[in-house]
Amino acid sequence: MERRKDYVDDGRLGSSGYLEWESLMKLLNKLPYRLAKSVVIIIGSGFILLGAWVI
């Protein structure tokens, strides 16, 4: 992320109808870049492991 203001979301929470998605994005935007990247990788790995376990 080069400039923080390019990624700031000024929209109202809940305006798109996807409250969970908007809340997650607002949370990730508040975290430092490396921490947000780690959280996304952990969540993605969790989905992959869950899918492998279900299969």
N, C-alpha and C positions, 0 to 999 in steps of 0.2 A: 504494500500500500504506500504509494508515493505521497499523496496529500490526504490527510485525514478528512478534510471537508468534502472531498469527492465521494466519500463513502457514507456520509452522515445521512440518516433517514429522518426527514422532518415530518413524515406522515403521521396521522393519528393511529394509535394502536387499535386494531380491530376493524379498520376501514375496508380491508380486502376480504374479510370473512375467515381468514386463516389465522386465528388468534395464537395458536401454538407456534406456528412457523414464524410469525412476526415477533413473538416474545423471544424465541431462540435467536433470531437474527439480532435483535436489540442487545441481548446478553452477550453474544459473541463480538459485537462491535465495541462493547465496553472493555473487553479483555485485551491484554497485549497480544500482538500478532502470533508470537510463538505459542502462547498458551491456547489461543483459539484454534490454531492449527493442530495442536496435540489433542484437544477435545474432539475435534472433527474426526481425526484418525481413530481415536478410541471408540467413538460411536459407530463409525463405519466398520471397524473390526468386529465390534459386538454384533452388528447385523449379519456379517458374513459368518461368524461362528454360530449364531442362532440358526441361520438358514442351513448350515451344514449339519447341525445337530438334529434339526427337524427332518431333514432328508434321511 
